[in-house]
């Protein structure tokens, strides 16, 4: 069918740490995220509703989820809806609907990120995975040194251009 689209965008909190397992030569991560909404009903009462979404990630996305996400993490997830079926032990056909996601973005604030880094250092040490270090001071000083060096090279170029303009005849243009 031309013109169709299967895309899901969710922002929510993880209900549990991602569960990662190997399936053949691939890795798969399973976890759920909660999204919530609130509204006022006809009686004037505030109604809050929470919806749980099953998320499935494969391979590198699964590894990243295992390394960086934990229960309570605020996350942005993109994916597509998939429904699959299977037969249980008693022969009944069962169905489940999941969000198959290939990417996510962490949305936690700085203190939550620092807590997550401590968490990943402890849990990934045995897996020999290097956990990232969120150090805003180093990032800022690196940015500042690059900006300062760009600024000084631009001011040198401006001085050279100004000297070149001194050699040209004066004109009556305002620029």
N, C-alpha and C positions, 0 to 999 in steps of 0.2 A: 504494500500500500504506500503510495507516494504521499509525501507531506505529513507523515506521522512523526511523533517525537516521544521518546521515553526518557525523561530526565527528572531527577529528584534533587532538590536542594534542601538540606536540613541544618538547623543550628540547635544543638541540645547538649545535654550532659550525659556522660557515660554512666550506665547503671552498674557496671562491673568492669574489672580489668579485662582487656582483650584476651580471649582464649585462643592461643595459636597452636596449630598442629600441622604435621606434614601429611600431605595426601600425594602419594607417589613421589615425584621430584619437586612438587610445589608446596608452598606454605599457604595456609588459609587462617585468617583471623576472624573470629566471631565475637560480637559484642552488641549491646543494645544501647540506644540513646533515647532519652526522654525529651519530648517537646511539650510545651504547655501553652495554654491559652486561657483567657478569662473573659467573661462577659457578664452583663447584667440581664437577668431574666425579666419577664413581664411584671413580676411581683417586686422588682427592685433589689433582689438578692444577687450578690456577686457569686457567680458560678465559675469554678476553676476546673479545667479538664487537662489531664496529662495523657499523652499518646506515646506508646513505646514502639520503637522501630528496630527491627533486627538488621544489623549491618554485617556484611560479609566482604572481606578484602582478601586479595590474593597476592602472593609473591612479595615484591619489594614494599608495596603498601602495607601488607600484613606485618612485615618485619618492622617497618616504621611505627605502626600502631602499637606493636608490642614494646618497642623501645621508648615511645614518648607519651602514650596515653595511659591513663589510669582512671579508676572509678572516680566520678565527680568532675572529670576534665570537661571544660566547655570546648566544643568542637564544631567546625563547619564541615559538612560532608556533602559531596556530590556523587551521584551515581544514577542507576536505573533500577526500576522495579522488576523483579523476577519472581515468578511463582513456579515452584517445582513440586513434584508429587513423588510418592513412594508407597510401598505396601509395608504395613507393620507386621509384627510376628503373627497376628491372627488373620492376616490376609486382607485387612481393610485398607482401602486407598486413602492416604493422608496427603494434605496439601499444606504448604507454608509459603508465605509471601515475604520476601526479603529485599533489602536495598543492596545491590551489588555495586560496591564503590571502588574506585581506583585512586581516589585522592581525598585528602582531608587537610584541614588547616586548624591549628590550635588557636584558640581565642582567649585563653586564660590571661589574667593580669600578671604583672611581674612577680608578685609573691607566690602565686600559684605555679608559675613556671619554675621558680627557684625550688619549690617543694618537689616538682616533678623531676628536676635534674637530680636532686638527692635520691629520689626514688629510682631513677634509671641507673645511677651509679651503683646502687646496691644490687639491682636485679640483673643488670647486663654484664657485671664483672665476670661471672662464671661463663657467659657466652662469648667473651672476648670482643664485645661490641663497645666501641668508644662512644661514650655519652657526650653530647655537646655541652659546651660551657657557655651559658648565657651570661656574659659579662659586659654590661652596657658601657662601663668605663673604658675598657679596651676598645670596643667598637667606636665609641665617641672620640677617643684620642686618635685612633687610626683615621677616622673621617676628618677630624680637625687638621691632622698633618697633611692629608691629601689636599684639603681645601686651601690651607695656607700655602702649600707649594704651588697650586694652580693660581692662587691669587697673586703671588709674587711674580710668577712667570707672565701673567696677564699685565701686571703693572709695568714690567720691563718692556713688554711689547708696546704698551701705550706710550711709554717714554720715548721709545725708538720712533714710533709714528709721529709723536709731537715734534721731535727733532727733524724728521723728514719734512713735516709741514712748514717748519721755519724757513726751509730753503725754497719753498714755492712762493710765488707771488701772492700777495694778499688779495683776496677777492671780497666782494660785498655780500656773499652768501651767509646766512645766519647760522650755518652749521659747518 
